[in-house]
Amino acid sequence: MKTIDRPTLILAFVLAIFLWVYVRVSQETPTDSRTIYGVPVQIVGQVPSYKSSLHPDTRSVDITITGRPKDIARVSPDRIKVTVDVSDIKETDKPQLRKTNVILPRTVAMEGKAPTVTIITEGLEQKSFPVTVLFIPPLEAGRESGEYLTQPTDVPVEGTAETLKRVKYVLVTVNPNEPLVGGVNIPPRAVDESGNRVDDANVLQESILVRQGSGSGPRGTRKVAVRVPDFRQPRRYLVSVAKIRPDQVTLTGEPSLLSKQSAFMETYPIDVSHLTKDSTMTVPLRISPGLTVAEGTTVRVDLEVQPVQP
């Protein structure tokens, strides 16, 4: 009978224990997968041309991660960073395919390869928009303010054609409780018809000089609701107003004119004779002479269309 020496026996015993531990750990730590939807794609690197705007054809991607169930459950979309480098793009007149770089928490891994996106180039355009003054905090009901003048009254905004379509006006905010001695320079921002900032629009004016006009009559503000006048119903459909955005606007003008304004401001009539499905329309407000509307001259009207039961 062959005798096994002691060192060999000890080594075999250690290997057996190691194998047993490895099997147990593998069984107790199973891996799982999970797809994180809508992770934003961020552009890094200097845009090659100041006259162009680059963006990926898809603004977000889906990332599938693997790891221990408790680890992947802790990963939220904001812990994943997806970037695409555009610094090496030389031709800005053609769409270009680019691989993204995905950064994950250390406790998980990515399943498969990093997604690719197509970089789209759009030329930048310029368009002038009027400057509007908004009071923050708003004036108390019945309180009057002097006339506020801006210099300039119109400023150019740069962006893609699609971006400029969303811009309604350029806004500067003024605190009515602080006197504007000699005027104050206020940074402007481009906003849409609902007063929301249009982030990808570049106002080509660092600041707007705002001052109170001299020799002007007192001015006040008043909030009124917005409504749509009754419209003629199509024969085979029933059309109703689902929502008006905004459904309330702030009027500015002489107190005598504000006092004559009813509690509602109507839009111009809407033609719904051609509607066969739910629609959204941009409708101008019927603004009385001498009054201005801080939120803009139009509102968005959501219309609900239902077929008439025979």
Secondary structure, DSSP 8 states (H G I E B T S, - for coil): -----HHHHHHHHHHHHHHHHHHHHHHHS--EEEEEEEEEEEEES--S-TTEEEEESSSEEEEEEEE-HHHHTT--GGG-EEEEE-TT---SSS-EEEE-EEE--TT-EESS---EEEEEEEE-EEEEEEEEEEESS---TT-EE--EEEESSEEEEEE-HHHHHH--EEEEEE-TTS--TT-EEE--EEE-TTS-B-TT-EES-S-EEEEE-SS---EEEEEEEEE-------SSEEEEEEEEESSEEEEEE-HHHHHHS-SEEEB-----TT--S-EEEEEEB---TT-EETT-SEEEEEEEEEE---
